[in-house]
Each structure stands twice: as structure tokens, then as C-alpha cells.
Amino acid sequence: MSHVEVFGVRHHGPGSARALRGALEEFKPDAVLVEGPPEADPIVELAGDPGMVPPVALLAYSPAPDGGGHKAAFWPFAEFSPEWQAIRYALGAGVPVRFCDLPAANQLVPSGRERDMSGHAAEGIRLDPLGRLAEAAGYDDAERWWDDAVEHRGAGPSPFPAIAEAMTELRARLAEQPEGTAPAGPPPGRSPREERREEQREAHMRRTLRRTLKEGHERVAVVCGAWHVPALRARIPAASDDRTLRGLPKTKVAMTWVPWTHGRLAGRSGYGAGVRSPGWYHHLFTARDRPIERWLTAAARVLREEDLHVSSAHVIEAVRLAEALAALRGRPLAGLDEVTEAARAVLCEGADLPVELIQRRMVVGERLGAVPERAPMVPLQRDLQAEQRRLRLKPSALGREHDLDLRKPTDLERSRLLHRLRLLDVDWGVPAGTGRSKGTFRETWTLTWRPEFDVELIEVSAWGTTVRGAATARAEALADQAAALADLTSVAERCLLSDLGDALPSVMGALADRAAVDTDVAHLMSALPALVRALRYGDVRGTSTGPLRTVVDGLIVRVCVGLAPAITGLDDAAAREFLAHADAVHGALSLLADEAHLERWRTALEGLLTRPDALHGRIEGRLTRLLLDAGRLGDVPDRMARAVSAGAAPARAAAWIEGFLSGGALLLLHDEALLRLVDGWIAGLPAGSFTDVLPLLRRTFGAYSAAERRAIGERLRHRAGPRPGTPGHPEDPVDETRAAPAAATTLRILGWAN
């Protein structure tokens, strides 16, 4: 063991990485072992490819036994990760580099942890040993202690002997160590299965080390988490480790490299070995000189990009303040806390929002790595990469908005690609609303790439080897599995948006069959808007919509015929649901702009109004409003007068008003007669009835904007004088005795009372 050096590191630490690189150059090993899955040995040489840009991660994935997807684990590496620097050193020096942790085949068995867990995740489960060491050093923050002791240290002796000694002492104190056995496992608080897995990991590391020495290597460097150093130095018999590893369950796994992000390296993302500030650590590693000056200069640049005034003098004063704070606190270098306080006080002048901007852009950051094209990929991933290059859509970890003009061939192809990915549940792009405010030829998307998309692409690769082929197969499967007519119409719409002509025949066949036998008018109405959108925008997108038109024509006729029996005897909830469907159908037919269908629909609504006794008040009011807006009714004031007359039940009258006014406030603002009717009805309600209908009125007028409510109030206030029977009318003078207490209270509230 005299030719073995075990370097205990923090998995992502710039000081550890820099010190490790220097230690390796001094030790000059002829083999390097790194904590990680040995299945990655065949692809470790890709880390030396110019196209490999950290942060990246090793991805191991295995099909779930029930066929319900893949189990996966990630081993992330940043440029400031000591393991990454060890790999790059070995590749540059031309010496073998291998991974020595427990194989992913053993870690991804059914009882293992699920996706998005790193190979280092176990480091965060147990009690953090750094916390114990920090406490012994008089620190209340483990990360601050580690930064001062390791990450912020300058040139000097190697920290690794001291780290090894500290971990050995800590493990010895935390649990008893029987003679002749491995050092005790992690502190109490872990489950027996987790403790057993830790023993297995360390046994496999020792086995790999023995095998490497047996192959003839004389100077072996082992890079692992600091906690494992005593276990790898211990003289444990090989037979003992063989017993520990015997009979471990295995599963078939595949391994590749995938891009990663700084945001996913942060501890707040749920990553067990994450750090608080990956952007700051990256800066410390790459800024070899004057890191504080360079950081605050970059912060000033970020603020200037947002049109915030920050001068060179601000930067100079912020640097002085950060260094002064570090000196007062006895720190070897101003840390993140000091530069943040300096930025807040000087650059941001005490404001919180600019500090949050620096935190988001710089402290955490969203740097997205890259992997070379020759990295192992499933065909679906390669096809997507080719499409991204062809359409000039570069993945980015920062959310970027793309405004697509569908009249341009490239933008149309981009839209189709994003819709196909959404069919595959790979939501790289998320549409911003409906886009209708910008016209039917425009779509707005927000594109944000996340590392999990690589796993999702692997999962959906069972549907096909290209994005188009996989989306086609998925659409056909969704159509077969659709439980409701509305689900089928949604699939049809998505097929048209994605230009999946191969899937349309089977989807439209299933849709036509389901629509022909479904007699529920509510189902037909809920299905119609999606089909109309697909029909209307399909023409815009250059998609063939012939079969869809036949289905739409049939649905409209059946909806209009079935309206009357569908709305009889509805309660409040059912009436509200029906109106939602009616509004959606009305909007869809207006979008379709087919006069024959519009006439059929309006005639059907007029027929319903001939039998108001069978209608819920809310439905009658809403249908009256729709026909009024269409110019089909000339007696609306008379209809409203009857609906809110003294003989009408207050609850039904309020429901009628709610339905009628739910189309917007413009009618009340521009129709004096209707405004007078509503105002007179409300003013004439008895006290008890007013209380009963108040929730309906509040819901109706609460849907209006504040400006609309204010305008209605102004219209009422400026009407021609007060009405008879109200205070202020000449025939009804104000009772000053009764008004005096109210006036006095108002004056006190306004602060005008003596």
C-alpha cells in the first residue's frame, strides 16, 4: 500500500480540485481510480474530447421490470469537480483511469433509488461529517468552514493528509471499531439498507484497488469522497470484501454522457452532494488571480445589462468593503457572503431585487454543458440533435422566448418539432398561452432544456427512432387508449399541429366512430372547440384537414339538434357547466366563420328562448346576451324588464342578470336603458332578497376590471338627478338628525374631525 495515495475530496469544490491537480502532478501516478460507476470505463476517454464541455454527467439507465419506463442515475461533474480534474489529468498524462464505485448494475436494481439521484447522493443522506469538524473549529456553518479551510486557501502544503486524519478520527469517535474490521460506517440515523449499501460501496472500491495493484501498477491514486478515505486505507482481507459483495442483485444498464447544468448541481435542486453556489465555485476555480475584483466587475455588468447605473467607482468601493469584511471576520479570502453583502450595500444600494438578479445569474447560474457527437446515444436523441442543428434551435438552460411566424418555412418546421416533442411528453418548449393576441400566424414558445429530457428521450425511444416517427406512433396509441370523445379531439388537434399525416387516418377514424355513437350533447360540445381550432389553424399551417371537416360538420348538426333536451331541469352547477360549453362552442363557430353553421347555431339558441320556463335563469340570460351581440334580438330591454320584474323570484332574476352580464361590461357602459333597468331592480330589492342575491351580484361584477366598475359607477352618479324615493330628491329632503352620526364617523375616518 506504500505506492497508493488516497485523496479525500469534496465532490464539487474548487479548492479541492486545484489542490488535487497539483498533488497528482507531484505524485505522478501510473493509474488513477475515481469514485464512479465502472460501467463508464469504456467511455471515460470522451472526457478528453474537445466537444466535452462541463458541466456534464454520466447517465446510467435500466429498463424498469414492469416496462413502465427507465430507472436512471446521474453522476455529475463540473469543471471545478476534483473527480473531473483527476480524469482530465490522467487522460492528459496518458495513464489508465478507471471508476471504482459499486457498479450501476447493482445500484439500479428495483429496490434502488429512482431517477434524478446522483451516484454521490448517499453523501447527503447521513449526518454531514463536515458539520462535526466545523463545530470543532468553532464555526456554525459547515460550508463556511470548508471554504476557509480548503476552497479559499492559496498555495501551500497539500490538504489531503489533514483531511484523511480528520476523517479517520471522526469515524473512530462516531462508532466503535472492532479490531481487524473495516472502519465503522456512517453515523446513526441511516436505515440498515443504506448502511449495508455503504459497506458494499467501500468493499468494491478496495476490490478495484487490489485488482489494479495486481495488474502491476506501482503508483495508484484513488480519488473519492473524504468520508471513504479511512475505509480504503484499512487493511481489510479480500475474503471479507468478497463476502460483502457476494450475491448482489444486478440489472442490465447502459451508460452515456449527457449535458448537465449548474442549477442541477445546487443543493437546493435536491442533489444530495450539491453545493450552495456552483456559479461562485466555478468562478473561484477559473479566476486564478483577483477573484473578488473579477466577480464584482461581472456583477456590475449584469446590473448594467438591466439598465441599472453602476460605475467603476461602485466596483472599487464594493471590493474594498468585501475585503474589509473578510479581514474583520478572520477569513483568508472574501467569501460569497462578503461579496454579496458588498454588492447589496454598494452596487445595489440596499435594494433586494438586484441582489436576487445576481444570485440567479451568477451565484447559481444556468451554465449548460455539452457532450461530443460520438457519445453513445439512442437514435431518437441523435435525430433530435440533427433537427436542432437544422432548425437552428440551440438548447439552453436559460428560458428563452421564441416568437414563431408560421408563414416562414423555418418557423413552421420549428413549431412542428416542438409540438411533436410535447406529444412525446418532452416539454422542451412550452407555448405561451394561445398566441391569438398576435394573430393566427404566430406562436410564442419558451424553450428551457433540462437534463432529465435525455432520460425521457430514452424512455420514449421505444415509439420510434425519429421524432416524427415516435410522435406518430404515440399519437396512434393515445387515440386507441382515449376514454372520452374530448380526449380523441385533443389527439386530433395535436396531430394537425405536429403535421403527423401518417397518424391522422387512424385518429380520425377512431374520432368519427366515437362521435357517431356518443349521444351526450355535453360530450359533443366539449369535443367541438379543439376540432374547430385544428380545422382553422390547420389551413394556416398548410396541413390537410379534409377528413376533419366532415367530422366537424356532423358534430355541429348533432349539437344544435340535441340542445333543447340537454338543458331541461338543470341545477346551478349543471347550468354553469352547460354555459361553459355553450361559450366555447359559440367562440369556436365564430372562429370557423362558416355562415351556415353560425346560422344553424343561432337559430337553435332562438328556439330555446321561446320556452323560457324550461330554462335556468343563468342560461336564459346568457343566451339572450349571445343573440343580442349577434344582432338577432331587438326587444332585449323588454326581456330584461320581465326577467327582473317584481313578480320574478329574486334568485332567478339575479341568475338571469349574471348570465346576461357575463359577456363583459361594455353593454352597461353604452346602453342607458339596460343600465337603468339593472340599477332600478337592484335598488328596489327588499333587504332580505338583496342579501340572498348579493353573492351572485358580487360574482358578476367582480369579473369586471376595476376601471370598468369605476366607469359604471360614474355613469350612475351622473345620471339626471336622484330618483324619487331616494335621499337628495327634492320631494325627499335629507334627515340631518339621522345623517349626523354617519357624517361625524366619516370625518373621523378621513382625519378631518376636530
N, C-alpha and C positions, 0 to 999 in steps of 0.2 A: 504493500500500500504506500511505500515511500515515493512512488512515482505517480501518485494520484493527488490531485488538488480538487477539493470540493468547494465551489464558490456559492455561498448562500446569498441570494438576491431578493429584492422586492420585484415582483413580476413586471411592474411598469414604473421604473424610476430612473430619471436622467443621470443622477449621480452614480447610482449602481451601474448603469450601462457604461458610463465613461470610465469608471474605475475598473470594471471588468475588462473592457477593451485593453486598458493598459496592463492589467495583470496577465492577460493571455499573451500579449506581445512579449512580456518579460519571461513567462513560463515556457513558452514555445511548445505547446503540446503536439503530440503526433496523432491524437484523436480527441474529439470533443463530443461529450454526451450532454444533451439538453432535455430538460423536462418537457415531455410532449408525447403524443401517440406514435408508436413505432411504425404504424401503417403509413406514416408520412415520409419514411426514409426514401422511397423511390422518387419522390417529388421535391425533396428538400433542395436539390440543386437549382430549382426555379427561383429560389430566393436571390440568386446572383444574377438573374436576368435583368437587363436594363428596364424592361417593361414592368417589373415588380416594384411598386411604389407603396410603402406602408402609409397608413395602417391597413393591414391585411389580416386574414385569419385562415387557419386550417379548418376545413369543414369536413367532418365525418358524418355520414348519413347511412341509415339502415332502414329497409322497408319494415313497417310495423307488421307484426304477425297476423293481424286481422285485415290487412290490406287497406287500412284506413289512413294511410299517409306514411311519412318517413319520420323516424326518430333521428335527431341530429344533435351534434355538439360542436362548439366552436372553440378554437384556441387562438385568441387574438394576439397580434404583435404590432407595436408601434415602433417608430424609428428609435424612440428612447427606451424600448424594452431591452433589458440585458440579454434575454434569450435571442432576440433578433441580432444584436451585435455579436453574440457568440457565433451564430450561424454565418453571418457575413464574414467574420474573421476567418473561420475555418474554410469557407469556400475561397476566400482570397488567398489564404496560405496554402491551399491545395491539400489539406488534411481531411480525413474522414470525419463527418458529422452525423450523429445518429440521435434519435429520440429514445428516451429510456423509461418513460412513464408506463403505467398499466395500459395495455392496448385498448383502443377504442372498441374493438370487438367484445371486450369484457365489460366496458363501461356502458354500452348501448343495448344491453340485454333488456328485456321487458320491464324489469324492476328498476332500471336506471332512471335517471332524471331526464326530463323532456327537453324539447328544443329550447334554444336560446340560453343554454347553460354552457359556460366555458369549461375547458379542462382544468382551469385554475379555480373553478367556483368553490370547491371544497375549502379553499383557503379562507373564505368569508363565513363559513358556517360556524366554525368553532370560535372560542374566545380568542380574540386577537392577541398574539404574544407581544406585538409591538406596544400595546396598551400597558402591559405589565412593565416593560422596560422603560417606557416614557414616565410612568408613575414613579419608578425607582429613581429616575433622573430629575424628578421634580416638575414634570410637565403634566398639564391636564389635557393635552391634545396629542394623541399618538402621532398624527400626521405631521404636526409641527416639530415634534422631537425628531422624527425620522428625517425630515427635511434638513434640520440643523445638523444632525449627526452625519448624514450620508449625502443627501441630494444637493445641498448647498455648499458642501465642503470643496475647497480648492485642491491644489496639488498637495501631495503628502503621501504618507505610507498607505499601503493597501488596507481598506477597512475590513476585508474578509476574515482575517484571523480573529478580530474582535467580535465580529458578528457570529462566527462559529462558537466562540467561547460563551457569548451571551446566551445563545440558543441551547447549548449544552447545559449550562447552569439552570436555565429556565425549565427545561424539560425534566431535569433531575429534581427540581423543587416541586413541580406540579404533581408528580406521581412517583411512587416507589418504583425502583428499577431492580428487579431480581438479577442476581449475578448470572452472566452467560446468556442473557437475552437481549433483544433489541431495546433501545430506549423506550420509555413509556410513551403511549400515544398521546393525542391532544387532550387538553383539559376536559373535565367533566362537562356535561351539557349536550353531548352528541349522542345520537342513537347507537345501539350496538352495531347496526348495519354500517353506519358511517365510520365508526371506529375500525371495523373489520376492513372496510374498503381502504382506509388509510394505511393499515398494515400491509395490505396487498400491493398498494402502490409502491411503498418503500421496499418491499421484498423484490418487486420486479426491477426497480432501479438498481439494487445490489446485484441481481442476477445479470443484468445487462453489463454492469461494470466488470463482473468476473469474466464474462464472455469476451469482452473487449481486451482485457489483460491476457487472457488465454490465447487470443489471436496473435499476440506478440507485440502489442503496443506497449511502450515503456513509459510514456508521459501522457497521462489521460487527464483531461479537465472535465469536471462534471459541473454543470450549471443548473441549479434547482432552487426552489423556494427555500428561504433561510431556515424554515422550520425543519426541513428534512436533513440538514447537514449532519447533526449527530447520528441519525439513523444510518446514513451512508458511510460514516466513519467507523461505526461499531463493527466489531468482529463477530458477525453472525454466521454460523455454519450454513453452507449451501443447502444441506439437507433440511434445515429448519425453513428456509425460504421456499424450498420445493414443496414442503408440506403445506405452507400457507397458500401457495398458488395452485395446488393440485385440484382438479375438478371444477375450475371456474367455468361458469356458463359463457358461451360465446354466441355471437351472431355475425352474419356476413355484413361487412361495411365497405364503403367506398370512400376515398379521400381526395380532396382537391383544395385549391386555394381560392378564396373569394375576397373581394374588396370589403373593407371594414370602415368604420367612421370613428372619429374622436368622441362623438357623442355617445356611442355604444361602449367606449372604454371607461366612461364616467361611472362612478359607483351609484349615482342616482338612477342609472338605467336598469339597475337590478343585477349588474355583473358583479359577482362576488369578489373578484380580485381587482375591481375598478378603483380608479383614483379620483380625487375630488376635482382635479383641474388638468385634464390632458393637454389642453392648449398651452397652459403655463409650463407644464413639464416639457412639451415639445420645444418651446422657446428656450428653456434653460439648456436643453441638450444641443440645440443648433446655434445658439448665440454664444460663441466661445468667449467673447470679451464684451464688457459693458452690457450685461443682460438687462439691468434696470433701465438704463438710458434708452436702449432699443425698444423695450416693452412699452414705456410711457410714450415714446415717439409714435409707435404703432397705434397706441390708444388714441392719441391726438388725431392721427389720420382717420381712424374710424369715426370719430366725432365730427371731423370736418366734412366727411362724406355725407353726413346728415345735416349739413349747413349749420353746425354749431361752431361758434367762434372760439378757437383755441390757438393761441400764439406760441411762438418759440419760448417766450418768457414763461408762459404757463408750464411748459415741459421742464424747463430748468428748475423752476421752483418746486415742481412735483418730485423731481429726482432728489433734490435736497431734503425735502420732507421725508421721503421714503427712507433715505439713508439715515436721517436723524432718528426716525422711529426704530430702525433696526439697531442702532447704537444704544438707544435707551433701553431696549429690551434684551440686549446682550446676544443678538443673533449674528452669525458670521456673514450673512448676506440678507438684504431686504427680501422678505418672502412675499407670497401672494397677498397676505393680509396687509402688509405695509404698502405695497404698490396700489392696492385697491383703496386704502384709506387716503393715500396721497392723490390718487385720481379723483376720488369723490370730493375732497376738500378744494383742490386747485383746478383740475381740468373741468370738473362738472359743477363746481361752485355749490356743492351741497345737494344737488338735485339727484333723485333716485333713478329716474328713467335713463339718463345717460350711463349711469353705472350698470344698470341692467343690460344695456346695449353692449357694453364692453364685456360683461360676463358671458353673454350669449355668443358674441362674435369671436372673442379671444380666449377667455378663461377655459371654456369648454370647447367651443369651436365645432365645426362640422366638416372637417377635412375628410374627403373620401379617397381611399386608396385605389390602386389599380393592379391587376394581375396580367401577365403576358398571355397572348392568344394561345400559346401552346400548352397552357394549363389544362388539366382534364376538365371536360365539360360534357354535359348531356347535349344531344343535338339541338334540343329546344333552346338551350342557353346560347349556343353558337348562332342559331337563326335570329334570335332577338338581338344579339350584338351586331350582326350584319345589318339588320333593319335599322338599328340605332345609328350606325355609320351612314347608311344610305340616305336616311331622312334627316341627318344632322341633329339628332336629339341626344345630347351627351348626358349620361346620368350624373346627378349631383345630389349631395346630401342636404343642400340648402333648397328649400322650397322655391321653385321658380315658376312664374306665371307665363303661360304661352297663350297668346291670342291668335286663334287659327281662322283664316279666311278660307272657307270651303270652296270658293271659286278658283283657288290656286291649287294645282295638282299636288304639290308637295304637302301643303297643309291638309288637304283631303286625305292623303295617304297617312299622315301623322295621326289624324283623328281616327281613322280606321284601325290603326295599330293599337292605339290606347283603348279603344272600345273592345278590341279582341282580347287584350290583356285583362280587362275588367270582367269579361266573360269567364276567364280562367281564374278569377279571384286574385289576380296580381295587380294591386291597385297602385301602380307606379304613378299614374295620372288620376287626379280627382277632378271632375268637372265642377266649375264654379257656378252653381245654380243651373238655370236652364239656358242661359245665354240669350233669351228672347229680347232682352232690353237692347241688344246690339244687332238684332236682325237675325233672320233665319240662316244667313250665310256665315254666321260667326259662332265659334265655340271658344270658351276660355277654360284652360286647364291649369292646375297647379301640379307640377312634377317634383316628387321627392323620392330619391332612391334610398331604400333601406336594405341592410344586409340580408334580412330574412327573405327577401324576394328570390334569392338564389335557391333557398330551400323550397320555396313554393314552386319555382320553375321545375325543380327536380321532381316534386310531387305530381305536378300536372303533366309531366313529360309522358306519362302513360297514355295521354289522349292523342299524342302525335309528336312528330319530330320538327314541325314548323309551327309558328304562332298561328298562322291561318288554319292549318290542318287540325291542330289541337283545339282551337276555338270552335271549329265546325263540329268536331266530334262531341265536344262538351255541350254545345247548343242542342244537338240531336238528343243527347242523353237527358238534358233538362226538360225538353219537350215530352219525352217519354215518361218522366217522373212527375210532371206537373199535376198538382192535385186540384187546381181550380182554373177556371177559364182565364181569370186575370193573370195567373202565372204564365199561361201559354202566350197571351198577348204581349207580356213583358219580354219573353224569349224572342218572339217575332220581331218586336221593335229593336232588340239588341242585335239580332241577326242583320237587320237592314242597316243599322248604324255601323256595323262591323263589315258590311259588304260580304256576307257569307252566303253567296248564291248557292253553294252546294248543299247547305243545310236548309235553305228555305222550302224546298218541296216537301220534305218530311215534316217540318214545323208547321207549314201552312195546312198540310193535310190533317195533322192532329188538331189544329185550331178549328178548321172547318167542321170536322167530325164532332168536336166538343161543343161548338156553338150551335150545331143543328139539334142537339138533344137537350141542351140546357134551357129550361123553361123559366128560370128565376130571373125576373127583369133586373133586379139589383146586380146580379152577376153580369148580365149583358151590359148594363150601364157602366159598371166598373171596368169592363174589358175594353170598351169603345175608345176612350181617350188615347190610350197607348197606341192602338192601331191607327187612329187618325194622325197622331204625331208621326208615326212611322211612314204613313202614306204621304203626308205633306212634305216632310223633310227628306224622304227617300228620293223624291224628284230633285230636290236641291242637291243631294249628294250623288246624283247620277245612278241611282240604284233602281233596278227593275222592280216594280210594285204591282204588276198586273194581277197576280193571284190574290193579293191583299185587298185590292179594290172590291173584288167580288164578295169577300167576307164582310167588309165594312158596309157595303150596300145592304146585305142581308140583315146585319145586326141593327142598323138604323130602323129598318122597317119593323122588325120584331119589337124593338124598344118602344116605338111610337104606338103600336097596336096594344102592347101589354101595359101601358101606363095606368089606365083607368082602374083595373082590378088590383094593381100593385099598391095603390095609395089609399085604399079604403081602410078605415079603422086603425090608423097609426097612432101610437102614443108619442110623447115628446121625443124620446130617444130615437125611435124609428123615423119620425118626421125629420129630425135633424140629419140622420144618415141619408135619407132619401134626397134631401136638398143638396147635400154634398155631391151625390151622384148626378143630380139634375144640373147643378152648376158646372160640373166637369164636362158633361155631355154638351151643354149649351156652348161652353168655350171651345170644345173640340169641333163642333159643327161650324162655329164661326171661323175657326182656323181652316177648316176644309174648304170653306167658301163655295159650297155646292148649293145653288139656289133651290134645286128640287128638294134636297134633303132638309134645308132650312125651312122651307115652306111646310113640309110634312111635319116637322117638329113643332113649329109654331101653331099649326092647326090642331095638333094633338093637345097642346097646352090650352088653347082656347076652349077645346071641348071639355077639359077638366074644370074650367071656371064656370061652366054652365050648371054645375051641380056643387055649389059651394058647401052645402050641408054635409057632404061626404068628405070634405077636405079638412085637414088640420089647419088651424088659423095661420101657422107659420108658413105652410105650403101655399095657401091661397095668397097670402101677402107677397111671397117671393115670386110666384108665377105672374101675379099682376105686375110686379116690377119688371120682370123679363119682357113681358109683352108690351109694356109701356115703352121701354127702351128700344124695342123693335118697331115702334110706331104703329102697333096693332090695336091700341085701345085709346078711345077719346073720352071716356067717361070715368077716368080714374078718381077725380075728386068725389064724384057721387059714390063710387065703390068704397073709398076710404070713409066717407061720411057714414055709410051704412055699417061698415066694419067697426067703427068706434062710437056708434050711436049709444044713447042711454040704454037701449034695450039689449045691447050686446054684453055678454059676460066680460068683466074687466080682464080676466086672464086670457080669453080668446082674443080680445081686442089688442092686448099687449103683444101676443104672439103674432098677430097679423102685422102690427107695426114693425116688430123685429124682422120678420121675413121681408117686408117691403123695403125697409131701410138698410138691409144688409148689403145692398149693392153699392153703397157709398153715400157721402153726404152732399154731393153736388145737387141732387134733386131738391133737398130742403133749402139749399142756398139760392136756388134760381126759380123755384116755383112758390110764389107767395101764398096761393090758395092752399096748397098742401101743408105749408108751414103753419098757417093759421089753424087748419084742422087738427094737426098734431098738438099744437100748443093749447088750443081750446079743450081738446079731450083730456090732456094731462091736467090742466088747471081745474077741470070740472070733476075729477075723480074724488069720491069720498075718501076720508082719511084712511079707513081700513083697506079699501081697494087699492089706494096708492101704495100702501106698504106691501100689499101682495104682489103688485106688478113691478115694483121697484127693481128687483134683480134682473128681470127681463130688459127693462129700460137701461139699466146700468150696462148690461152686456152689449146692447145695441149701440149706445152712444160711446161706450168705452172703446169700440173698434175704430172710431174715427180718430184722426190725428188731433193733437192739441190745437193746431191752427184752425182746423175745420170746426171743432167745438167752439172755439172763440168766435169764429165768424158767424155761426148760428146764433150765439148769444147776442152779438152785436145787431144782427138782423132783428131779433125780437125786441131789443132795447130801443131801437129806433123806429119801431112801428108807430103808426099815427096815434099817439096818446094811449093812456091806460084804458083798459076795458071797464065797462060798468060793473060795479060789484067788487072792484079791486081798489086797494089804497092808492090815493093820488087822483082818482077820478073826481071831477067837480061835485058829483052827487054823493060822494063818499069821502068826506074830509078825513084826514089822519087824526086818530085819537092820540093827542100829545101826551096824555097821562099814561096810557098804556105803552107808548113808544119810548118814554123817558128812560126806563131801566135798560132797555136794549141799546139805546144811544149812548148811555153812560158806559156800559160794558165795552162797546165798540171803541169809544175814545180811549179807554184804559189799554185795550189791546194795541191800539195804534200809538200809544205813548203820548197822547195829546191831552190827557186829563191833568187837571191842576194837582 
